[in-house]
Amino acid sequence: MNQHAPSPQGEESEEVSLYETRKKVYYRAVQGLYNNWRVALVWLTQILYFGLPWLAWEGRQSVLFDLGARKFYLFDWVFWPQDFIWLAALLIISALGLFLFTAIAGRLWCGYACPQTVYTEIFVWIERLFEGDHKRQQKLTSQPWNGEKILRRGGKQLAWILFSFWNGFTLIAYFTPATDLWQELITLSFGPWETFWILFYAFATWGFAGVMRDQVCKYMCPYARFQSAMFDMDTLIITYDAKRGEPRSARRKGETLAQGDCVDCGICVAVCPTGIDIRNGLQYMCIGCAACIDACDQVMDKVGSPRGLIRYSTQNAIEGTYPDREIKRHIFRPRILFYIAVFSAILVGVGYTMATRIPLLVDVLRDRNSLSREAASGEIENLYRLQIINMDAKPHRFEVRAKGVAGLKVTRGQLTEIPALGTETVVVTLEAPRLTLTRPSSPIQFEVVAQDAPALSRETKSSFIK
């Protein structure tokens, strides 16, 4: 969109763009402690992501979200639609974890584990493999199209597309068994559901990590917009120490000039994936990757100055409210302790309920056609339908018991075999002596117990009609 300002002399108006022109960031590679952490997390997350669908676990896929069968496998655990409360718990834990880590040390998630960061890093590795370092990439961009440029750019795009496709294939392998999906790939017999989502996710990976890159972090990511609400003066952030660094001036090693430690080399900008200058202060575009810290420390080593001109610090420490040695003491402030307490309480609660979870569900349905009748023995008989869901990965033989009324006994449907992850509707008949029934409706309890695993039991309430 352009806006034209009228000229009082009637001359042609000046054209002012309301949008910033996209400039591709060619950032240079850097080595150092934080880069090593970032590379290690890229490998760790991708080994887990690409490896889990192929990991067999007790004769099935270790992690599988089978939407068709409405079963979700997570190693030894099998979750059903009735267990969606765990999804809510997982989302709450993730949100609290994000608040906690952000309040302590800023955008750790963005810098080290965010899929956008991870896949951008992988795509940049591929790009450097085909096109060289940042200077060669700039040179290749400026030169006219020729055989070398076509081969390098074409090879890069082909590698990006293949990786993106395999990324999409892996995502769908969490919903369709990986072995089945592989056979469909070999025979080119993907169903429409798998075809759409593989191509959709592949295109998203290629577009976000290969083409848009820093634009996603700058303009599309909502976390970049509200992160400042979780910061305070004691949050660890990547900062430039202006008091120590200014005024900037180039110098050689060993020179002692009346100037700051910053030699104005610009390497901190050259290594930034989003192309910002950290010396201008904290900016929402900073993803917290700490590449500028690694780069600046190397420069300080070369010129003989102490490391830490750019470092993790707090705004209070930079402004001199307290010295750097007291930063750790201010990490565990009331706000952080509150986050830790709530996060730990929910995590322990969820962990305990998961550990004590009983993989058995029982629902009781009354037979509306025959609420109550007199049996041949003269006792009162009630008919029920019990829906028993064996949520365990093993088959069990279940015994149905009933209590709550004196003389109550199960005369039909007392034992039933249910396969692993199976559901059975069992017709159960109860009888009770007429003389023990003092009310028109008496509360009773059904108990369903696995004979080979007594701990696998479930009670449910119902009523016995006179």
C-alpha positions in Angstrom: 0.0 0.0 0.0 1.3 3.4 -0.9 0.3 6.8 0.3 0.7 10.0 -1.7 1.2 13.4 0.0 -0.1 16.4 -2.1 2.6 18.9 -3.1 1.7 22.6 -2.5 3.5 23.6 -5.8 1.5 21.1 -7.8 4.6 18.9 -8.3 4.5 15.2 -8.3 3.9 13.8 -4.8 6.5 11.7 -3.0 5.7 8.1 -2.7 5.9 6.7 0.9 5.8 3.0 1.5 3.9 1.9 4.6 5.6 -1.5 4.5 9.2 -2.4 5.1 10.9 -4.1 2.1 11.9 -7.6 2.9 15.7 -8.0 3.1 17.0 -11.5 3.3 19.3 -12.1 6.3 22.5 -13.8 5.4 23.9 -14.5 8.8 27.3 -15.9 9.4 28.1 -19.1 11.3 29.4 -18.9 14.8 31.0 -21.3 17.3 30.7 -21.2 21.0 29.0 -22.5 24.1 25.5 -21.4 23.2 25.8 -22.5 19.6 26.8 -26.0 20.9 23.7 -26.1 23.1 21.6 -25.1 20.1 23.1 -27.7 17.8 22.7 -30.4 20.5 19.0 -29.6 21.0 18.4 -29.7 17.2 19.9 -33.2 17.1 18.0 -34.3 20.2 14.6 -33.0 19.2 14.9 -34.4 15.6 16.2 -37.8 16.7 13.1 -38.1 19.0 10.7 -36.7 16.4 11.9 -38.8 13.5 12.7 -41.9 15.5 9.6 -42.4 17.8 7.2 -43.5 15.0 9.6 -46.4 14.1 10.2 -47.5 17.7 8.3 -50.7 18.4 6.7 -51.2 21.8 5.1 -54.5 22.8 4.2 -55.3 19.3 2.9 -51.9 18.2 4.1 -48.4 17.5 5.4 -46.7 20.7 3.6 -43.4 20.0 0.5 -43.5 17.9 -2.6 -41.3 17.8 -5.1 -43.6 16.1 -8.0 -41.3 15.3 -10.0 -44.0 13.5 -10.0 -46.4 16.5 -10.1 -43.5 18.9 -7.1 -44.8 20.9 -3.9 -42.9 21.7 -0.8 -45.0 22.5 2.1 -43.6 24.5 4.5 -46.4 25.3 2.7 -48.4 28.1 -0.2 -46.0 28.3 -3.3 -46.2 26.2 -5.6 -43.2 26.3 -9.3 -43.1 25.1 -11.5 -40.2 24.3 -12.7 -40.3 27.9 -9.1 -39.4 28.9 -9.1 -36.0 27.1 -8.8 -34.4 30.6 -5.1 -35.3 30.3 -4.8 -33.2 27.2 -6.1 -30.2 29.2 -3.6 -31.0 32.0 -0.8 -31.2 29.4 -1.8 -27.8 27.9 -1.9 -26.2 31.4 1.6 -27.6 32.3 3.0 -26.4 29.0 1.6 -22.9 29.5 2.9 -22.6 33.1 6.3 -24.0 32.0 6.4 -21.3 29.3 5.6 -18.6 31.8 8.2 -19.9 34.3 11.0 -20.2 31.8 10.3 -16.9 30.2 10.2 -15.1 33.5 13.5 -16.6 34.5 15.5 -16.4 31.3 13.5 -14.9 28.5 12.9 -16.6 25.1 14.7 -19.9 25.8 12.0 -21.8 24.0 12.4 -19.6 20.9 16.2 -19.8 20.8 16.6 -23.5 21.3 13.5 -25.7 20.9 10.9 -23.9 18.8 10.2 -25.9 15.6 10.6 -22.7 13.6 14.1 -22.2 15.0 15.0 -25.8 14.7 13.9 -26.2 11.1 15.4 -22.9 10.1 18.7 -24.0 11.5 18.5 -27.3 9.5 17.5 -25.4 6.3 20.4 -23.0 6.8 22.8 -26.0 7.2 21.5 -27.4 3.9 21.9 -23.9 2.2 25.5 -23.6 3.4 26.2 -27.1 2.1 25.1 -26.1 -1.4 25.9 -22.3 -1.6 28.7 -21.8 0.9 29.0 -19.3 3.8 27.1 -16.0 4.0 29.5 -14.1 1.8 29.3 -16.7 -1.0 25.5 -16.7 -0.7 25.4 -12.9 -1.2 27.7 -13.2 -4.1 25.7 -16.0 -5.7 22.5 -13.9 -5.3 24.0 -10.9 -7.0 25.5 -12.8 -10.0 23.4 -13.5 -13.1 21.8 -16.9 -13.6 24.3 -19.4 -15.0 25.1 -23.1 -14.8 26.7 -22.9 -11.4 23.9 -20.8 -9.9 21.2 -23.2 -11.3 23.0 -26.2 -9.9 23.5 -24.7 -6.5 20.1 -23.2 -6.1 18.4 -26.2 -7.7 20.3 -28.7 -5.5 19.4 -26.6 -2.4 15.7 -26.5 -3.3 15.6 -30.2 -4.1 17.2 -31.0 -0.7 14.7 -28.7 1.0 11.8 -30.3 -0.7 12.9 -33.8 0.2 13.5 -32.9 3.8 10.1 -31.1 4.0 8.4 -34.1 2.5 10.0 -36.5 5.0 9.0 -34.1 7.7 5.4 -34.2 6.6 5.6 -38.0 6.2 6.9 -38.3 9.8 4.1 -36.1 11.2 1.4 -38.3 9.6 3.2 -41.4 10.9 2.1 -40.4 14.3 -1.5 -40.8 13.2 -1.2 -43.6 10.6 1.2 -46.5 11.6 4.6 -45.7 10.1 5.0 -49.2 8.6 1.7 -48.9 6.8 2.5 -45.4 5.6 5.9 -46.7 4.3 4.1 -49.4 2.3 1.8 -46.8 0.9 4.7 -44.6 0.0 6.5 -47.5 -1.9 3.4 -48.4 -3.8 2.3 -44.8 -4.2 -1.1 -45.6 -2.7 -1.6 -42.8 -0.2 -5.2 -42.2 0.7 -6.6 -38.6 0.2 -6.3 -37.9 4.0 -2.6 -38.8 4.2 -1.8 -37.1 0.8 -3.3 -33.8 1.8 -1.7 -33.5 5.2 1.8 -34.8 4.1 1.9 -32.2 1.3 0.3 -29.5 3.5 2.9 -29.9 6.3 5.7 -30.3 3.8 4.7 -27.0 2.1 4.5 -25.3 5.5 7.9 -26.5 6.5 9.4 -25.4 3.2 7.7 -22.0 3.4 8.3 -21.1 7.0 11.9 -22.5 7.4 13.2 -22.1 3.9 11.5 -18.9 2.5 10.1 -16.8 5.3 12.5 -17.6 8.1 13.0 -14.5 10.3 9.7 -13.0 9.1 7.8 -15.7 11.0 9.6 -14.7 14.2 9.2 -11.0 13.6 5.7 -10.6 12.3 3.7 -13.9 12.6 4.6 -15.4 16.0 2.2 -14.2 18.7 4.7 -15.1 21.5 7.0 -12.3 20.2 4.2 -9.8 20.9 3.3 -10.7 24.5 6.6 -11.9 25.8 7.3 -8.5 27.4 4.4 -9.0 29.7 6.2 -11.9 31.3 9.5 -10.0 31.7 10.5 -8.0 34.7 13.6 -6.1 35.8 15.2 -9.3 37.2 14.5 -11.5 34.1 17.7 -12.8 32.5 17.9 -11.4 29.0 20.6 -11.0 26.4 22.0 -7.5 26.9 24.7 -5.2 25.7 26.6 -3.4 28.4 26.5 0.1 27.1 28.4 1.5 30.1 31.3 -0.7 29.4 31.1 -0.7 25.6 30.6 3.0 24.7 32.1 4.9 23.0 32.8 2.4 20.3 36.0 2.5 18.3 38.2 0.1 16.4 41.5 -0.8 18.0 44.2 -3.5 18.0 45.0 -6.0 20.6 46.9 -4.4 23.5 46.0 -0.8 22.6 44.7 1.2 25.6 42.6 4.1 24.4 40.1 6.2 26.2 37.1 4.3 24.7 34.7 1.6 25.4 35.4 -2.1 24.9 33.1 -2.3 21.8 35.3 -2.3 18.7 32.3 -1.7 16.4 33.1 -4.8 14.4 29.4 -5.5 13.7 29.8 -9.3 14.2 27.0 -9.4 16.7 24.7 -8.2 13.9 26.2 -10.5 11.3 25.5 -13.6 13.3 21.9 -12.7 14.3 19.3 -14.9 12.6 16.8 -12.0 12.6 19.3 -9.3 11.6 18.9 -7.0 14.7 21.5 -5.0 16.5 21.5 -6.0 20.1 23.4 -2.9 21.0 20.2 -0.9 20.4 18.7 -2.6 23.4 16.2 -5.5 23.9 13.9 -5.9 20.9 10.9 -8.1 20.4 12.6 -9.6 17.3 15.3 -11.1 19.5 14.7 -14.9 19.7 17.2 -15.4 22.5 19.6 -17.7 20.6 22.7 -16.1 22.2 24.7 -16.2 18.9 25.7 -12.6 19.5 27.2 -13.6 22.9 29.4 -16.3 21.3 30.5 -14.0 18.6 31.3 -11.0 20.9 33.2 -13.2 23.4 35.5 -14.4 20.5 36.2 -10.8 19.5 36.9 -9.8 23.2 39.4 -12.7 23.3 41.2 -11.3 20.2 41.4 -7.7 21.5 42.4 -8.8 25.0 39.3 -7.5 26.8 37.2 -9.4 29.3 34.3 -11.5 28.0 30.7 -10.5 28.7 30.3 -7.2 26.8 27.2 -9.0 25.5 25.9 -11.5 28.0 22.9 -12.9 29.9 22.1 -10.3 32.6 19.1 -8.5 34.1 18.0 -5.0 33.5 18.6 -4.2 37.2 22.2 -5.5 37.0 22.9 -3.5 33.8 21.6 -0.3 35.5 23.7 -0.9 38.5 20.9 -1.7 41.0 23.0 -4.7 42.1 26.3 -6.3 40.9 26.4 -9.2 38.5 27.4 -11.6 41.3 24.0 -11.1 42.9 22.0 -12.0 39.8 21.5 -15.7 40.9 20.1 -14.5 44.3 17.4 -12.5 42.4 16.3 -15.4 40.2 14.2 -17.0 42.9 12.0 -14.0 43.6 8.3 -14.3 44.8 6.9 -14.3 41.2 9.2 -17.2 40.2 8.5 -19.1 43.5 4.8 -18.8 42.8 5.2 -20.2 39.3 7.4 -23.1 40.6 4.9 -23.9 43.3 1.9 -24.0 41.0 3.8 -25.8 38.2 5.2 -28.4 40.6 1.8 -29.0 42.3 0.1 -29.6 39.0 3.0 -31.8 37.7 3.0 -33.9 40.8 -0.8 -34.2 40.8 -0.9 -35.2 37.1 2.0 -37.6 37.7 0.3 -39.2 40.7 -3.0 -39.7 38.9 -1.3 -41.1 35.9 0.7 -43.6 38.0 -2.5 -44.7 39.9 -4.7 -44.6 36.8 -7.0 -47.7 36.5 -7.3 -48.7 32.9 -10.9 -49.9 33.2 -14.2 -48.1 32.6 -17.7 -49.4 33.6 -21.0 -47.9 32.6 -24.4 -49.3 33.8 -27.5 -49.1 31.7 -30.9 -50.2 33.0 -33.1 -52.3 30.8 -36.1 -50.1 30.2 -38.3 -52.9 28.9 -38.1 -54.8 32.2 -37.2 -52.7 35.3 -38.2 -55.3 37.8 -39.9 -58.7 37.8 -40.4 -61.7 40.0 -38.2 -64.7 39.3 -39.2 -68.3 39.4 -37.6 -68.6 42.8 -39.9 -65.9 44.1 -37.1 -63.3 44.5 -37.1 -59.9 42.8 -35.0 -59.8 39.6 -33.5 -56.7 37.9 -31.8 -56.7 34.5 -28.8 -54.4 33.6 -26.5 -53.9 30.8 -22.9 -53.2 31.8 -20.5 -51.7 29.2 -17.0 -52.7 30.2 -14.0 -51.1 28.5 -10.7 -52.9 29.1 -8.3 -50.0 28.5 -5.3 -52.2 29.4 -2.9 -53.6 26.7 -3.6 -57.1 28.0 -6.7 -59.3 27.9 -8.4 -60.0 31.2 -11.2 -62.2 32.6 -13.5 -60.0 34.6 -15.9 -60.9 37.5 -19.0 -58.9 38.1 -20.1 -58.5 41.7 -22.9 -56.5 43.4 -23.6 -55.2 46.9 -25.8 -52.8 48.8 -28.8 -55.0 49.5 -28.8 -58.0 51.8 -28.9 -61.3 49.9 -28.1 -59.6 46.5 -26.5 -62.0 44.1 -25.5 -62.1 40.4 -27.3 -64.8 38.6 -26.3 -64.0 35.0 -23.2 -62.4 33.4 -20.9 -62.9 36.4 -17.8 -63.7 34.3 -16.7 -62.3 31.0 -13.6 -62.3 28.8 -12.5 -59.0 27.3 -9.6 -58.7 24.9 -6.9 -56.1 25.2 -8.3 -52.6 24.4 -11.7 -54.2 23.9 -15.2 -53.2 24.8 -18.0 -55.6 25.8 -21.6 -55.0 26.7 -22.6 -57.6 29.3 -26.2 -58.5 30.3 -26.2 -58.9 34.1 -29.2 -60.2 36.1 -29.4 -59.5 39.9 -31.7 -61.2 42.3 -32.6 -60.1 45.9 -35.1 -61.5 48.5 -38.4 -59.6 48.5 -38.3 -59.3 52.4 -34.9 -57.4 52.3 -36.3 -54.7 50.0 -37.7 -52.0 52.3 -37.9 -49.3 49.7 -39.2 -49.0 46.1 -35.6 -48.2 45.0 -32.5 -49.3 46.9 -29.0 -48.0 46.0 -26.5 -50.7 45.0 -22.9 -50.8 43.7 -21.5 -52.9 40.9 -17.8 -54.0 41.2 -16.0 -55.3 38.2 -12.7 -57.0 39.0 -10.0 -58.6 36.8 -9.4 -62.1 38.2 -5.7 -62.2 37.2 -5.1 -58.6 38.4 -7.2 -57.7 41.5 -5.9 -54.1 41.4 -7.7 -53.7 38.1 -11.2 -53.0 39.4 -13.8 -50.4 39.2 -17.0 -49.7 41.2 -20.1 -47.9 39.8 -23.4 -47.0 41.4 -26.9 -48.0 40.3 -30.2 -48.9 41.9 -32.3 -52.0 42.5 -36.1 -51.6 41.8 -38.5 -53.6 44.0 
